[in-house]
Amino acid sequence: MGFVLIGMASFTDLGLNGAVLQMISHGLIAAALFFLSGATYDRTHTLMMDEMGGMAQDMPKTFAMFTAGAMASLALPGMSGFVGELSIFLGIATSDAYSQTFKVGVIFLTAVGLILTPIYLLSMLREVFYGKSNPKLKLDSFSIDAQPREIFITACLLIPIICIGLYPKLVTSTYDMKTVQVADKMRSALPVIVQNQDKKITISANSFSLWQSPGLIAPRISK
């Protein structure tokens, strides 16, 4: 959710639009991944990834849906996460509220997060679904792979993720006017905030000068 904070703090229409879209995208993607994690736990009865391995052969449907959810989470182009993060990046890059150095620093830190996300997601897929199967791991014999009910629930989450990624206006058109109004109010409040900060700094500097020059407060008594 750090991307959401960056988009809101960009004070731009594009950044705020991206922040709202990222919240919607995150809700859909997280729900899909949590649901698939629960479905996998029902079969394996363990949460330790090092006890799993090679499950793609026994659970190909679950593996395919898990891969789609992971790709959406790492902001693959064509998924809703990519559109939201791209809008936030463009919003903070075109913002006039910050210096160029600060914007470069923020973009660099977020880029580090974009690199780390595929690392842990792809490592999870490799640990759970690839490699050699664990002979000690006993899967549920009644329903090893995903059932139609689970496929339907996951599809209800993955289809909007793909549709938003291909055509973001399906969602952004519902709140675009509101985010523009909010962004205008936020930008109009910036000069007031800066002016108040300048007044506080001036008052603090004057107070410091008086404290440093006691002669201005209590003149010395000559002998």
C-alpha positions as a Markdown table, in Angstrom:
| # | Residue | x | y | z |
|---|---|---|---|---|
| 1 | Met | 0.0 | 0.0 | 0.0 |
| 2 | Gly | 3.0 | 2.3 | -0.1 |
| 3 | Phe | 2.2 | 3.0 | -3.7 |
| 4 | Val | -1.2 | 4.3 | -2.6 |
| 5 | Leu | 0.5 | 6.8 | -0.2 |
| 6 | Ile | 2.8 | 7.9 | -2.9 |
| 7 | Gly | -0.1 | 8.5 | -5.3 |
| 8 | Met | -2.0 | 10.5 | -2.7 |
| 9 | Ala | 1.0 | 12.6 | -1.9 |
| 10 | Ser | 1.7 | 13.4 | -5.5 |
| 11 | Phe | -1.1 | 16.1 | -5.5 |
| 12 | Thr | -1.9 | 15.3 | -9.1 |
| 13 | Asp | -5.0 | 14.0 | -10.8 |
| 14 | Leu | -3.1 | 11.1 | -12.3 |
| 15 | Gly | -1.4 | 10.1 | -9.1 |
| 16 | Leu | -4.7 | 10.2 | -7.1 |
| 17 | Asn | -6.5 | 8.2 | -9.8 |
| 18 | Gly | -3.7 | 5.6 | -9.7 |
| 19 | Ala | -3.9 | 5.4 | -5.9 |
| 20 | Val | -7.7 | 4.6 | -6.0 |
| 21 | Leu | -7.1 | 2.1 | -8.8 |
| 22 | Gln | -4.3 | 0.5 | -6.8 |
| 23 | Met | -6.6 | 0.0 | -3.8 |
| 24 | Ile | -9.2 | -1.7 | -6.0 |
| 25 | Ser | -6.5 | -3.8 | -7.7 |
| 26 | His | -4.9 | -4.8 | -4.4 |
| 27 | Gly | -8.2 | -5.9 | -3.0 |
| 28 | Leu | -8.9 | -8.2 | -5.9 |
| 29 | Ile | -5.4 | -9.7 | -6.2 |
| 30 | Ala | -5.0 | -10.2 | -2.4 |
| 31 | Ala | -8.4 | -11.9 | -2.2 |
| 32 | Ala | -7.5 | -14.3 | -5.0 |
| 33 | Leu | -4.1 | -15.2 | -3.5 |
| 34 | Phe | -5.5 | -15.7 | 0.0 |
| 35 | Phe | -8.3 | -17.9 | -1.4 |
| 36 | Leu | -5.9 | -20.0 | -3.4 |
| 37 | Ser | -3.6 | -20.3 | -0.4 |
| 38 | Gly | -6.6 | -21.6 | 1.6 |
| 39 | Ala | -7.5 | -24.1 | -1.1 |
| 40 | Thr | -3.9 | -25.3 | -1.2 |
| 41 | Tyr | -3.8 | -25.7 | 2.6 |
| 42 | Asp | -7.0 | -27.9 | 2.4 |
| 43 | Arg | -5.1 | -30.3 | 0.2 |
| 44 | Thr | -1.7 | -30.3 | 1.9 |
| 45 | His | -2.6 | -29.5 | 5.5 |
| 46 | Thr | 0.6 | -27.6 | 6.0 |
| 47 | Leu | 1.8 | -24.0 | 5.6 |
| 48 | Met | 5.5 | -24.8 | 5.3 |
| 49 | Met | 6.7 | -24.3 | 1.8 |
| 50 | Asp | 9.8 | -26.4 | 2.2 |
| 51 | Glu | 7.5 | -29.4 | 2.8 |
| 52 | Met | 5.9 | -28.9 | -0.6 |
| 53 | Gly | 7.4 | -29.2 | -4.0 |
| 54 | Gly | 6.4 | -30.5 | -7.4 |
| 55 | Met | 2.7 | -29.9 | -6.8 |
| 56 | Ala | 2.1 | -28.5 | -10.3 |
| 57 | Gln | 1.8 | -32.1 | -11.6 |
| 58 | Asp | -0.8 | -33.0 | -9.1 |
| 59 | Met | -2.6 | -29.7 | -9.0 |
| 60 | Pro | -2.3 | -28.1 | -12.5 |
| 61 | Lys | -5.5 | -26.0 | -12.2 |
| 62 | Thr | -4.5 | -24.6 | -8.9 |
| 63 | Phe | -1.0 | -24.0 | -10.2 |
| 64 | Ala | -2.4 | -22.0 | -13.3 |
| 65 | Met | -4.6 | -19.8 | -11.1 |
| 66 | Phe | -1.9 | -19.3 | -8.5 |
| 67 | Thr | 0.5 | -18.2 | -11.3 |
| 68 | Ala | -2.1 | -15.8 | -12.7 |
| 69 | Gly | -2.6 | -14.2 | -9.3 |
| 70 | Ala | 1.2 | -13.9 | -8.7 |
| 71 | Met | 1.7 | -12.3 | -12.1 |
| 72 | Ala | -1.1 | -9.8 | -11.3 |
| 73 | Ser | 0.6 | -9.1 | -7.9 |
| 74 | Leu | 3.9 | -8.3 | -9.5 |
| 75 | Ala | 2.2 | -5.8 | -11.9 |
| 76 | Leu | 2.5 | -7.7 | -15.1 |
| 77 | Pro | 1.4 | -5.6 | -18.1 |
| 78 | Gly | -2.2 | -6.4 | -19.0 |
| 79 | Met | -3.2 | -6.8 | -15.3 |
| 80 | Ser | -4.8 | -4.1 | -13.1 |
| 81 | Gly | -1.7 | -3.8 | -10.9 |
| 82 | Phe | 0.4 | -2.5 | -13.8 |
| 83 | Val | -2.0 | 0.3 | -14.6 |
| 84 | Gly | -2.3 | 1.5 | -11.0 |
| 85 | Glu | 1.4 | 1.5 | -10.4 |
| 86 | Leu | 2.2 | 3.2 | -13.7 |
| 87 | Ser | -0.3 | 5.9 | -13.0 |
| 88 | Ile | 1.3 | 6.5 | -9.6 |
| 89 | Phe | 4.8 | 6.7 | -11.1 |
| 90 | Leu | 3.7 | 9.2 | -13.7 |
| 91 | Gly | 1.8 | 11.2 | -11.1 |
| 92 | Ile | 4.8 | 11.6 | -8.7 |
| 93 | Ala | 7.1 | 12.2 | -11.6 |
| 94 | Thr | 5.0 | 15.1 | -13.0 |
| 95 | Ser | 4.2 | 16.6 | -9.6 |
| 96 | Asp | 5.2 | 20.2 | -9.0 |
| 97 | Ala | 5.0 | 19.9 | -5.2 |
| 98 | Tyr | 8.5 | 18.4 | -4.7 |
| 99 | Ser | 12.0 | 19.1 | -5.9 |
| 100 | Gln | 13.6 | 17.0 | -8.7 |
| 101 | Thr | 16.0 | 15.4 | -6.2 |
| 102 | Phe | 13.2 | 14.3 | -3.9 |
| 103 | Lys | 11.2 | 12.8 | -6.8 |
| 104 | Val | 14.2 | 10.9 | -8.1 |
| 105 | Gly | 14.7 | 9.4 | -4.6 |
| 106 | Val | 11.1 | 8.3 | -4.2 |
| 107 | Ile | 11.1 | 6.7 | -7.7 |
| 108 | Phe | 14.3 | 4.9 | -6.9 |
| 109 | Leu | 13.0 | 3.5 | -3.6 |
| 110 | Thr | 9.8 | 2.3 | -5.3 |
| 111 | Ala | 11.8 | 0.8 | -8.1 |
| 112 | Val | 13.6 | -1.3 | -5.5 |
| 113 | Gly | 10.2 | -2.6 | -4.3 |
| 114 | Leu | 9.3 | -3.5 | -7.8 |
| 115 | Ile | 12.4 | -5.6 | -8.1 |
| 116 | Leu | 11.9 | -7.4 | -4.7 |
| 117 | Thr | 8.2 | -8.3 | -5.5 |
| 118 | Pro | 8.9 | -10.7 | -8.4 |
| 119 | Ile | 11.8 | -12.2 | -6.4 |
| 120 | Tyr | 9.6 | -13.4 | -3.5 |
| 121 | Leu | 6.6 | -14.3 | -5.7 |
| 122 | Leu | 8.5 | -16.3 | -8.2 |
| 123 | Ser | 10.5 | -18.0 | -5.4 |
| 124 | Met | 7.2 | -19.0 | -3.8 |
| 125 | Leu | 6.0 | -20.6 | -7.0 |
| 126 | Arg | 9.3 | -22.4 | -7.5 |
| 127 | Glu | 9.3 | -23.7 | -3.9 |
| 128 | Val | 5.7 | -24.9 | -4.0 |
| 129 | Phe | 4.9 | -26.1 | -7.5 |
| 130 | Tyr | 8.3 | -26.8 | -9.1 |
| 131 | Gly | 11.1 | -29.2 | -8.2 |
| 132 | Lys | 10.8 | -32.7 | -6.8 |
| 133 | Ser | 7.7 | -33.9 | -5.1 |
| 134 | Asn | 7.9 | -34.6 | -1.4 |
| 135 | Pro | 7.0 | -38.3 | -0.8 |
| 136 | Lys | 6.1 | -37.5 | 2.8 |
| 137 | Leu | 3.4 | -34.9 | 1.8 |
| 138 | Lys | 0.0 | -36.5 | 1.6 |
| 139 | Leu | -2.6 | -34.7 | -0.5 |
| 140 | Asp | -6.3 | -34.9 | 0.0 |
| 141 | Ser | -7.3 | -38.0 | -2.0 |
| 142 | Phe | -10.9 | -36.8 | -2.5 |
| 143 | Ser | -10.1 | -33.6 | -4.3 |
| 144 | Ile | -6.5 | -33.2 | -5.2 |
| 145 | Asp | -7.0 | -30.3 | -7.7 |
| 146 | Ala | -9.3 | -27.3 | -7.7 |
| 147 | Gln | -13.0 | -28.1 | -7.9 |
| 148 | Pro | -15.5 | -26.2 | -10.1 |
| 149 | Arg | -16.7 | -24.1 | -7.1 |
| 150 | Glu | -13.1 | -22.9 | -6.4 |
| 151 | Ile | -12.4 | -22.3 | -10.1 |
| 152 | Phe | -15.6 | -20.2 | -10.3 |
| 153 | Ile | -14.7 | -18.1 | -7.3 |
| 154 | Thr | -11.1 | -17.5 | -8.5 |
| 155 | Ala | -12.4 | -16.6 | -12.0 |
| 156 | Cys | -14.7 | -14.0 | -10.5 |
| 157 | Leu | -11.6 | -12.3 | -9.1 |
| 158 | Leu | -9.2 | -12.8 | -12.0 |
| 159 | Ile | -11.5 | -11.7 | -14.8 |
| 160 | Pro | -12.0 | -8.2 | -13.3 |
| 161 | Ile | -8.2 | -8.0 | -12.8 |
| 162 | Ile | -7.5 | -8.7 | -16.5 |
| 163 | Cys | -10.4 | -6.5 | -17.7 |
| 164 | Ile | -9.2 | -3.5 | -15.7 |
| 165 | Gly | -5.7 | -4.1 | -16.9 |
| 166 | Leu | -6.8 | -4.1 | -20.5 |
| 167 | Tyr | -9.4 | -1.3 | -20.2 |
| 168 | Pro | -8.9 | 0.8 | -17.0 |
| 169 | Lys | -11.7 | 3.2 | -17.8 |
| 170 | Leu | -14.1 | 0.5 | -16.7 |
| 171 | Val | -13.3 | 1.5 | -13.2 |
| 172 | Thr | -11.7 | 5.0 | -13.4 |
| 173 | Ser | -14.7 | 6.5 | -15.1 |
| 174 | Thr | -16.7 | 5.9 | -12.0 |
| 175 | Tyr | -14.6 | 8.1 | -9.8 |
| 176 | Asp | -12.5 | 10.3 | -12.2 |
| 177 | Met | -14.5 | 13.5 | -11.5 |
| 178 | Lys | -14.2 | 13.1 | -7.7 |
| 179 | Thr | -10.4 | 12.5 | -7.8 |
| 180 | Val | -10.0 | 15.6 | -9.9 |
| 181 | Gln | -11.9 | 17.7 | -7.4 |
| 182 | Val | -10.0 | 16.3 | -4.5 |
| 183 | Ala | -6.7 | 16.9 | -6.2 |
| 184 | Asp | -7.6 | 20.5 | -7.0 |
| 185 | Lys | -8.5 | 21.1 | -3.3 |
| 186 | Met | -5.2 | 19.5 | -2.2 |
| 187 | Arg | -3.2 | 21.7 | -4.6 |
| 188 | Ser | -5.0 | 24.8 | -3.5 |
| 189 | Ala | -4.2 | 24.0 | 0.1 |
| 190 | Leu | -0.5 | 23.7 | -0.5 |
| 191 | Pro | 0.3 | 27.5 | -0.6 |
| 192 | Val | -1.6 | 27.9 | 2.7 |
| 193 | Ile | 0.4 | 25.1 | 4.3 |
| 194 | Val | 3.7 | 26.5 | 3.1 |
| 195 | Gln | 2.8 | 30.0 | 4.3 |
| 196 | Asn | 1.9 | 28.7 | 7.7 |
| 197 | Gln | 5.2 | 26.8 | 7.9 |
| 198 | Asp | 7.1 | 29.9 | 6.9 |
| 199 | Lys | 5.4 | 31.8 | 9.7 |
| 200 | Lys | 6.3 | 29.2 | 12.2 |
| 201 | Ile | 9.9 | 29.2 | 11.1 |
| 202 | Thr | 10.0 | 33.0 | 11.3 |
| 203 | Ile | 8.6 | 33.0 | 14.8 |
| 204 | Ser | 11.0 | 30.2 | 15.9 |
| 205 | Ala | 13.9 | 32.2 | 14.5 |
| 206 | Asn | 12.8 | 35.4 | 16.3 |
| 207 | Ser | 12.4 | 33.5 | 19.6 |
| 208 | Phe | 15.8 | 32.0 | 19.2 |
| 209 | Ser | 17.4 | 35.4 | 18.5 |
| 210 | Leu | 15.8 | 36.9 | 21.7 |
| 211 | Trp | 16.9 | 33.9 | 23.7 |
| 212 | Gln | 20.5 | 34.3 | 22.4 |
| 213 | Ser | 20.5 | 38.1 | 23.1 |
| 214 | Pro | 19.3 | 38.6 | 26.7 |
| 215 | Gly | 20.3 | 42.2 | 26.5 |
| 216 | Leu | 17.2 | 42.9 | 24.4 |
| 217 | Ile | 15.0 | 41.5 | 27.1 |
| 218 | Ala | 16.8 | 42.8 | 30.2 |
| 219 | Pro | 19.3 | 45.6 | 29.6 |
| 220 | Arg | 22.5 | 45.5 | 31.6 |
| 221 | Ile | 22.7 | 47.7 | 34.7 |
| 222 | Ser | 25.8 | 49.9 | 34.5 |
| 223 | Lys | 27.8 | 50.4 | 37.7 |
